[in-house]
């Protein structure tokens, strides 16, 4: 976990709207993030402007996204136990 994301995560715990606090962190990096997006992992990319996430999307812990990824509206990425 990067130091900057760690600080944002800690601050988000005390925020009224945790999801928007984290989403705004990624938006400032250049990612396009829709409304009502829930991100529960750290998204790292050298080219964050290439990642686009649509509305009503859930990205669970342990998810790995590649650069250039575009998630349409209503996508759910979750860890599935084997």
C-alpha positions as CSV (number, residue, x, y, z in Angstrom):
1,X,0.0,0.0,0.0
2,X,1.4,3.4,-1.0
3,X,1.8,6.0,1.7
4,X,-0.5,8.5,0.0
5,X,-3.3,5.9,-0.4
6,X,-2.8,4.8,3.2
7,X,-3.4,8.4,4.4
8,X,-6.4,8.8,2.2
9,X,-7.8,5.4,3.5
10,X,-7.3,6.5,7.2
11,X,-9.0,9.8,6.5
12,X,-11.9,8.1,4.7
13,X,-12.7,6.1,7.8
14,X,-13.6,9.3,9.6
15,X,-15.5,10.7,6.6
16,X,-19.2,10.6,6.3
17,X,-19.0,9.3,2.8
18,X,-16.1,6.9,2.6
19,X,-16.7,5.9,-1.0
20,X,-16.7,9.4,-2.4
21,X,-13.6,10.3,-0.4
22,X,-11.6,7.4,-2.0
23,X,-13.2,8.0,-5.5
24,X,-12.1,11.6,-5.4
25,X,-8.5,10.5,-4.6
26,X,-8.5,8.4,-7.8
27,X,-10.2,11.1,-9.9
28,X,-7.4,13.6,-8.9
29,X,-5.0,11.0,-10.3
30,X,-6.8,11.1,-13.7
31,X,-9.2,8.1,-13.5
32,X,-12.7,8.5,-14.8
33,X,-15.0,7.2,-12.1
34,X,-18.9,7.2,-12.3
35,X,-21.5,7.6,-9.6
36,X,-22.1,5.1,-6.8
37,X,-18.8,3.3,-7.2
38,X,-17.5,1.2,-4.3
39,X,-13.7,0.5,-4.3
40,X,-12.3,-1.8,-1.6
41,X,-8.7,-2.2,-3.0
42,X,-5.8,0.0,-4.0
43,X,-5.8,0.7,-7.7
44,X,-2.2,1.4,-8.8
45,X,-1.3,2.4,-12.3
46,X,1.4,4.5,-14.0
47,X,-1.3,5.7,-16.4
48,X,-4.4,6.2,-14.3
49,X,-6.0,8.3,-17.0
50,X,-6.5,5.1,-19.0
51,X,-8.8,3.6,-16.4
52,X,-12.6,4.2,-16.7
53,X,-15.1,2.9,-14.2
54,X,-18.9,3.2,-14.9
55,X,-21.8,3.9,-12.5
56,X,-23.0,1.4,-9.9
57,X,-19.7,-0.6,-9.9
58,X,-18.3,-2.6,-7.0
59,X,-14.5,-3.5,-6.9
60,X,-13.8,-5.9,-4.1
61,X,-10.7,-6.4,-2.0
62,X,-8.0,-8.3,-3.8
63,X,-9.1,-7.2,-7.3
64,X,-6.3,-6.4,-9.8
65,X,-7.1,-4.1,-12.7
66,X,-4.8,-3.7,-15.7
67,X,-4.2,-0.3,-17.3
68,X,-6.5,0.6,-20.2
69,X,-9.4,-1.1,-18.5
70,X,-12.9,0.2,-19.0
71,X,-15.7,-1.1,-16.7
72,X,-19.2,-0.4,-17.9
73,X,-22.1,0.4,-15.6
74,X,-23.2,-2.2,-13.0
75,X,-20.0,-4.3,-12.9
76,X,-19.1,-6.2,-9.8
77,X,-15.6,-7.6,-9.2
78,X,-15.4,-9.9,-6.2
79,X,-13.0,-12.4,-4.8
80,X,-14.5,-15.9,-5.3
81,X,-13.2,-18.6,-3.0
82,X,-12.1,-21.9,-4.7
